[in-house]
Every structure is written in structure tokens, then in C-alpha cells.
């Protein structure tokens, strides 16, 4: 089971960029496809992006394609989400979690880190 620690969130104007990070605490991400999820105010947590164990494959929810890029540094046990051209609807708490296999969009575990807040002002 992974123990993620998310960081890097903040306040940004619409059209701006932000990079959030997810580090493993007391665990390792190496065996897993890793994903980013977000929970906007009043909504359920939803899938955003995922990356394969090797980092060679990635996939995204349609609404962020072309603007967000997921990456990972296996040597540092860290996963990143670079977010460009941010929109106000991107305001949410962002979380990372493992996925059961590449192509999946549901988290493998029900436990979550504290997340990192991203607020996009219009």
C-alpha cells in the first residue's frame, strides 16, 4: 500500500501554471502505475491522469489533455503533475494514488494522503 505525500499546490490566476508533486513516505511507487485525482468543492473525487511504472505510457481525462503532463522520477520515488493553462474549474484538492494496472482509472487503495489545494482565480 502506498503512502503518498502531496505538495506544491497554491493560488494561481487563470492561464497560469503550477506543478504538484507526490512523494512516497515509508513506501515505494516503483511497482505501481500511479495516478492523480482531484476533488472540487461539492463534487466527488475524480481521475485526472496516470502514468505507467516505467513512465513510458500516460493517459488523461479529456478535459486536461494538452494542458496537463504527468511524469515520474523513479529514482526519487516521486510523481509530478505539470498543469498549464489552468482554468477556474481546475480548483480542487489534488491527490495521488496507485492504480491496479495501466489503463485503469480507479484507485487501487481507499486510503489517501492529505492532498494539495490548487486554487485558480478568474
GROMACS elastic network, one bead per residue, 0.5 to 0.9 nm:
[ bonds ]
;  ai    aj funct       b0    kb
    1    27     6  0.73986   500
    1    28     6  0.86093   500
    1    98     6  0.82205   500
    1   108     6  0.86453   500
    1   109     6  0.71015   500
    1   111     6  0.86399   500
    2    24     6  0.69018   500
    2    25     6  0.78460   500
    2    26     6  0.81505   500
    2    27     6  0.56269   500
    2    28     6  0.65570   500
    2    29     6  0.67369   500
    2    97     6  0.71637   500
    2    98     6  0.68564   500
    2   109     6  0.81113   500
    2   111     6  0.85621   500
    2   112     6  0.88699   500
    3    23     6  0.82709   500
    3    24     6  0.56755   500
    3    25     6  0.53136   500
    3    26     6  0.66803   500
    3    27     6  0.60223   500
    3    28     6  0.80993   500
    3    29     6  0.89136   500
    3    97     6  0.82877   500
    3   111     6  0.82552   500
    3   112     6  0.76045   500
    3   113     6  0.68412   500
    4    22     6  0.60356   500
    4    23     6  0.56367   500
    4    25     6  0.60228   500
    4    26     6  0.89260   500
    4    27     6  0.83039   500
    4    29     6  0.88743   500
    4    95     6  0.82823   500
    4    96     6  0.66368   500
    4    97     6  0.69248   500
    4   112     6  0.72386   500
    4   113     6  0.54149   500
    4   114     6  0.84066   500
    4   115     6  0.86720   500
    5    21     6  0.80937   500
    5    22     6  0.53812   500
    5    23     6  0.51651   500
    5    24     6  0.62776   500
    5    25     6  0.65910   500
    5    95     6  0.85651   500
    5    96     6  0.82208   500
    5   113     6  0.57475   500
    5   114     6  0.70035   500
    5   115     6  0.72371   500
    5   116     6  0.88112   500
    6     9     6  0.84556   500
    6    20     6  0.71813   500
    6    21     6  0.55970   500
    6    23     6  0.64796   500
    6    24     6  0.89667   500
    6    94     6  0.77725   500
    6    95     6  0.65479   500
    6    96     6  0.71553   500
    6   113     6  0.69193   500
    6   114     6  0.69574   500
    6   115     6  0.52617   500
    6   116     6  0.56423   500
    7    19     6  0.89544   500
    7    20     6  0.57619   500
    7    21     6  0.52837   500
    7    22     6  0.64192   500
    7    23     6  0.83474   500
    7    94     6  0.89977   500
    7   115     6  0.72701   500
    7   116     6  0.54064   500
    7   117     6  0.84652   500
    8    18     6  0.76644   500
    8    19     6  0.62610   500
    8    21     6  0.60002   500
    8    22     6  0.87880   500
    8   116     6  0.67507   500
    8   117     6  0.83476   500
    8   118     6  0.84875   500
    9    18     6  0.72531   500
    9    19     6  0.74038   500
    9    20     6  0.58396   500
    9    21     6  0.85536   500
    9    93     6  0.84043   500
    9    94     6  0.80706   500
    9   115     6  0.88457   500
    9   116     6  0.51485   500
    9   117     6  0.51034   500
    9   119     6  0.78853   500
   10    18     6  0.78974   500
   10   116     6  0.79784   500
   10   117     6  0.61819   500
   10   118     6  0.50263   500
   10   119     6  0.61210   500
   10   120     6  0.84525   500
   11    18     6  0.89272   500
   11   117     6  0.83582   500
   11   118     6  0.61416   500
   11   120     6  0.59754   500
   11   121     6  0.73117   500
   12    15     6  0.83125   500
   12    16     6  0.60515   500
   12    17     6  0.72053   500
   12    18     6  0.75048   500
   12    86     6  0.80793   500
   12   118     6  0.77982   500
   12   119     6  0.62917   500
   12   120     6  0.50449   500
   12   121     6  0.62656   500
   13    16     6  0.55066   500
   13    17     6  0.83982   500
   13    86     6  0.76490   500
   13    87     6  0.81666   500
   13    88     6  0.81932   500
   13   119     6  0.82870   500
   13   120     6  0.53712   500
   13   122     6  0.61913   500
   14    17     6  0.85356   500
   14    85     6  0.69135   500
   14    86     6  0.53237   500
   14    87     6  0.50441   500
   14    88     6  0.61537   500
   14   120     6  0.56669   500
   14   121     6  0.56496   500
   14   122     6  0.53087   500
   15    84     6  0.70568   500
   15    87     6  0.63711   500
   15   120     6  0.86907   500
   15   122     6  0.88425   500
   16    83     6  0.83106   500
   16    84     6  0.61395   500
   16    85     6  0.53977   500
   16    86     6  0.55473   500
   16    87     6  0.83108   500
   16   120     6  0.83528   500
   17    82     6  0.74825   500
   17    83     6  0.54277   500
   17    85     6  0.61645   500
   17    86     6  0.62325   500
   18    81     6  0.82990   500
   18    82     6  0.61379   500
   18    83     6  0.52613   500
   18    84     6  0.67007   500
   18    86     6  0.81675   500
   18   118     6  0.85019   500
   19    80     6  0.68160   500
   19    81     6  0.55510   500
   19    83     6  0.58927   500
   19    84     6  0.85544   500
   20    79     6  0.85107   500
   20    80     6  0.57258   500
   20    81     6  0.52989   500
   20    82     6  0.66144   500
   20    83     6  0.80673   500
   20    94     6  0.81875   500
   20   116     6  0.77147   500
   20   118     6  0.88486   500
   21    78     6  0.68202   500
   21    79     6  0.57675   500
   21    81     6  0.64945   500
   21    82     6  0.87943   500
   21    96     6  0.87615   500
   21   116     6  0.88747   500
   22    36     6  0.89742   500
   22    77     6  0.84826   500
   22    78     6  0.54618   500
   22    79     6  0.50522   500
   22    80     6  0.62495   500
   22    81     6  0.86093   500
   22    95     6  0.79846   500
   22    96     6  0.64626   500
   22    97     6  0.89485   500
   22   115     6  0.89219   500
   23    28     6  0.88822   500
   23    29     6  0.85907   500
   23    76     6  0.79773   500
   23    77     6  0.60702   500
   23    79     6  0.65867   500
   23    80     6  0.88621   500
   24    27     6  0.55611   500
   24    28     6  0.57418   500
   24    29     6  0.66008   500
   24    76     6  0.87449   500
   24    77     6  0.58952   500
   24    78     6  0.65090   500
   24    79     6  0.88079   500
   25    28     6  0.76306   500
   27    77     6  0.88097   500
   28    31     6  0.74669   500
   28    32     6  0.85900   500
   28    74     6  0.89665   500
   28    77     6  0.62828   500
   29    32     6  0.55458   500
   29    33     6  0.79003   500
   29    34     6  0.73043   500
   29    53     6  0.80983   500
   29    74     6  0.75348   500
   29    77     6  0.59453   500
   29    78     6  0.76175   500
   29    79     6  0.85581   500
   29    98     6  0.75270   500
   30    33     6  0.81651   500
   30    53     6  0.63027   500
   30    54     6  0.83601   500
   30    74     6  0.63763   500
   30    75     6  0.89779   500
   30    77     6  0.70749   500
   31    53     6  0.63930   500
   32    51     6  0.89818   500
   32    52     6  0.72583   500
   32    53     6  0.54468   500
   32    98     6  0.58351   500
   32    99     6  0.65257   500
   32   100     6  0.72069   500
   32   101     6  0.74521   500
   32   102     6  0.86007   500
   33    50     6  0.68893   500
   33    51     6  0.56738   500
   33    54     6  0.83978   500
   33    55     6  0.85674   500
   33    97     6  0.88277   500
   33    98     6  0.59095   500
   33    99     6  0.53318   500
   33   100     6  0.69667   500
   33   101     6  0.60381   500
   33   102     6  0.57644   500
   33   103     6  0.88009   500
   33   104     6  0.87974   500
   34    49     6  0.85135   500
   34    50     6  0.54965   500
   34    51     6  0.55210   500
   34    52     6  0.66826   500
   34    53     6  0.73090   500
   34    72     6  0.86611   500
   34    79     6  0.75215   500
   34    96     6  0.71096   500
   34    97     6  0.59235   500
   34    99     6  0.56973   500
   34   100     6  0.88566   500
   34   101     6  0.89816   500
   34   102     6  0.85507   500
   34   107     6  0.87910   500
   35    47     6  0.75435   500
   35    48     6  0.73538   500
   35    49     6  0.54947   500
   35    51     6  0.63619   500
   35    52     6  0.88999   500
   35    70     6  0.83750   500
   35    79     6  0.84496   500
   35    95     6  0.83728   500
   35    96     6  0.55046   500
   35    97     6  0.55289   500
   35    98     6  0.60419   500
   35    99     6  0.65405   500
   35   105     6  0.79317   500
   35   106     6  0.88282   500
   35   107     6  0.76993   500
   36    46     6  0.87296   500
   36    47     6  0.64031   500
   36    48     6  0.54331   500
   36    49     6  0.52706   500
   36    50     6  0.62329   500
   36    70     6  0.82320   500
   36    79     6  0.88459   500
   36    80     6  0.87141   500
   36    81     6  0.75545   500
   36    94     6  0.69030   500
   36    95     6  0.56688   500
   36    97     6  0.65827   500
   36    98     6  0.87842   500
   37    45     6  0.64588   500
   37    46     6  0.53229   500
   37    48     6  0.50166   500
   37    49     6  0.71219   500
   37    50     6  0.89589   500
   37    93     6  0.84008   500
   37    94     6  0.57555   500
   37    95     6  0.51302   500
   37    96     6  0.59525   500
   37    97     6  0.77490   500
   37   107     6  0.87511   500
   38    44     6  0.83812   500
   38    45     6  0.53467   500
   38    46     6  0.54226   500
   38    47     6  0.66345   500
   38    48     6  0.67371   500
   38    90     6  0.85800   500
   38    91     6  0.87610   500
   38    92     6  0.58160   500
   38    93     6  0.54517   500
   38    95     6  0.59136   500
   38    96     6  0.85056   500
   38   115     6  0.86343   500
   39    42     6  0.81555   500
   39    43     6  0.61961   500
   39    44     6  0.57845   500
   39    46     6  0.62430   500
   39    91     6  0.84804   500
   39    92     6  0.51496   500
   39    93     6  0.52690   500
   39    94     6  0.65946   500
   39    95     6  0.81757   500
   40    43     6  0.53760   500
   40    44     6  0.72083   500
   40    45     6  0.72400   500
   40    46     6  0.87024   500
   40    89     6  0.80374   500
   40    90     6  0.76973   500
   40    91     6  0.61649   500
   40    93     6  0.64513   500
   40    94     6  0.87755   500
   41    44     6  0.83897   500
   41    91     6  0.80880   500
   41    92     6  0.66195   500
   41    93     6  0.84604   500
   43    46     6  0.85275   500
   45    93     6  0.87962   500
   45    94     6  0.89075   500
   45    95     6  0.88838   500
   46   105     6  0.87934   500
   46   106     6  0.86204   500
   47    50     6  0.83500   500
   47    60     6  0.81323   500
   47    61     6  0.68749   500
   47   105     6  0.60329   500
   47   106     6  0.71171   500
   47   107     6  0.84903   500
   48    59     6  0.86270   500
   48    60     6  0.57763   500
   48    61     6  0.52774   500
   48    62     6  0.86856   500
   48    63     6  0.85750   500
   48    64     6  0.74261   500
   48    68     6  0.89530   500
   48   105     6  0.84391   500
   49    58     6  0.72285   500
   49    59     6  0.56519   500
   49    61     6  0.62803   500
   49    64     6  0.84631   500
   49    68     6  0.82683   500
   49    69     6  0.80684   500
   49    70     6  0.66232   500
   49    81     6  0.83343   500
   49   105     6  0.81703   500
   50    57     6  0.83625   500
   50    58     6  0.55055   500
   50    59     6  0.55573   500
   50    60     6  0.66103   500
   50    70     6  0.67710   500
   50    71     6  0.86593   500
   50    98     6  0.89512   500
   50    99     6  0.81521   500
   50   102     6  0.78409   500
   50   103     6  0.80949   500
   50   104     6  0.84350   500
   50   105     6  0.77733   500
   51    54     6  0.80496   500
   51    55     6  0.57120   500
   51    56     6  0.74746   500
   51    57     6  0.57083   500
   51    59     6  0.67522   500
   51    70     6  0.65972   500
   51    71     6  0.68014   500
   51    72     6  0.76595   500
   51    79     6  0.87931   500
   51   102     6  0.73633   500
   51   103     6  0.89696   500
   52    55     6  0.50065   500
   52    56     6  0.63701   500
   52    57     6  0.52654   500
   52    58     6  0.63022   500
   52   101     6  0.81206   500
   52   102     6  0.57223   500
   52   103     6  0.86221   500
   53    56     6  0.78783   500
   53    57     6  0.83760   500
   53    72     6  0.86811   500
   53    74     6  0.84517   500
   53   102     6  0.81928   500
   54    57     6  0.76729   500
   54    72     6  0.85519   500
   54    74     6  0.81159   500
   55    58     6  0.72380   500
   55    70     6  0.89589   500
   55    71     6  0.66439   500
   55    72     6  0.63093   500
   55    73     6  0.83491   500
   55    74     6  0.85941   500
   57   102     6  0.81323   500
   58    69     6  0.85541   500
   58    70     6  0.70838   500
   58    71     6  0.82427   500
   58   102     6  0.84277   500
   58   103     6  0.86674   500
   59    65     6  0.84167   500
   59    70     6  0.84782   500
   59   103     6  0.76330   500
   60    63     6  0.80976   500
   60    64     6  0.66616   500
   60    65     6  0.59621   500
   60    68     6  0.81721   500
   60    69     6  0.85772   500
   60    70     6  0.86826   500
   61    64     6  0.59647   500
   61    65     6  0.66177   500
   62    65     6  0.53540   500
   62    66     6  0.89277   500
   63    66     6  0.88311   500
   63    67     6  0.87529   500
   64    67     6  0.54537   500
   64    68     6  0.56136   500
   64    69     6  0.87544   500
   64    83     6  0.85216   500
   65    68     6  0.62075   500
   65    69     6  0.81924   500
   66    69     6  0.77758   500
   66    84     6  0.87016   500
   67    82     6  0.82600   500
   67    83     6  0.61603   500
   67    84     6  0.50748   500
   67    85     6  0.61004   500
   67    86     6  0.77316   500
   68    81     6  0.67599   500
   68    82     6  0.55124   500
   68    84     6  0.59662   500
   68    85     6  0.84371   500
   68    86     6  0.88143   500
   69    80     6  0.81036   500
   69    81     6  0.56986   500
   69    82     6  0.50500   500
   69    83     6  0.66042   500
   69    84     6  0.84382   500
   70    79     6  0.74212   500
   70    80     6  0.56675   500
   70    82     6  0.63077   500
   70    83     6  0.87318   500
   71    78     6  0.87120   500
   71    79     6  0.58826   500
   71    80     6  0.52054   500
   71    81     6  0.65146   500
   71    82     6  0.80861   500
   72    75     6  0.89427   500
   72    76     6  0.85454   500
   72    77     6  0.76469   500
   72    78     6  0.57535   500
   72    80     6  0.58630   500
   72    81     6  0.87436   500
   73    76     6  0.54276   500
   73    77     6  0.59689   500
   73    78     6  0.53462   500
   73    79     6  0.63414   500
   73    80     6  0.82354   500
   74    78     6  0.64196   500
   74    79     6  0.81064   500
   75    78     6  0.79629   500
   76    79     6  0.87907   500
   79    96     6  0.82045   500
   83    86     6  0.64828   500
   84    87     6  0.89585   500
   86    89     6  0.82792   500
   86    90     6  0.64600   500
   86    91     6  0.88689   500
   86   120     6  0.68154   500
   87    90     6  0.53895   500
   87    91     6  0.77501   500
   87   120     6  0.62477   500
   87   121     6  0.79379   500
   87   122     6  0.76402   500
   88    91     6  0.57088   500
   88   119     6  0.74282   500
   88   121     6  0.57414   500
   88   122     6  0.59289   500
   89    92     6  0.79981   500
   89   120     6  0.74932   500
   90   118     6  0.74664   500
   90   119     6  0.73190   500
   90   120     6  0.64790   500
   91   117     6  0.77553   500
   91   118     6  0.54026   500
   91   120     6  0.53409   500
   91   121     6  0.82766   500
   92   116     6  0.84001   500
   92   117     6  0.60412   500
   92   118     6  0.55240   500
   92   119     6  0.65990   500
   92   120     6  0.87644   500
   93   114     6  0.88032   500
   93   115     6  0.57919   500
   93   116     6  0.53395   500
   93   118     6  0.60097   500
   93   119     6  0.84888   500
   94   114     6  0.89589   500
   94   115     6  0.52868   500
   94   116     6  0.52472   500
   94   117     6  0.62608   500
   94   118     6  0.70673   500
   95   112     6  0.72619   500
   95   113     6  0.67878   500
   95   114     6  0.75034   500
   95   116     6  0.67496   500
   96   107     6  0.87986   500
   96   112     6  0.76499   500
   96   113     6  0.76079   500
   96   115     6  0.76215   500
   97   107     6  0.60211   500
   97   108     6  0.72867   500
   97   109     6  0.72491   500
   97   110     6  0.89621   500
   97   111     6  0.84259   500
   97   112     6  0.70281   500
   97   113     6  0.83677   500
   98   101     6  0.87493   500
   98   106     6  0.88392   500
   98   107     6  0.58680   500
   98   108     6  0.55437   500
   98   109     6  0.69855   500
   99   102     6  0.72208   500
   99   103     6  0.86392   500
   99   104     6  0.63487   500
   99   105     6  0.71401   500
   99   106     6  0.64449   500
   99   109     6  0.78655   500
  100   103     6  0.88402   500
  100   104     6  0.66793   500
  100   105     6  0.88826   500
  100   106     6  0.79472   500
  100   107     6  0.71367   500
  100   108     6  0.51420   500
  100   109     6  0.87729   500
  101   104     6  0.56492   500
  101   105     6  0.88957   500
  101   108     6  0.87004   500
  102   105     6  0.85569   500
  104   107     6  0.80032   500
  106   109     6  0.88701   500
  107   110     6  0.71449   500
  109   112     6  0.78052   500
  112   115     6  0.77329   500
  113   116     6  0.89793   500
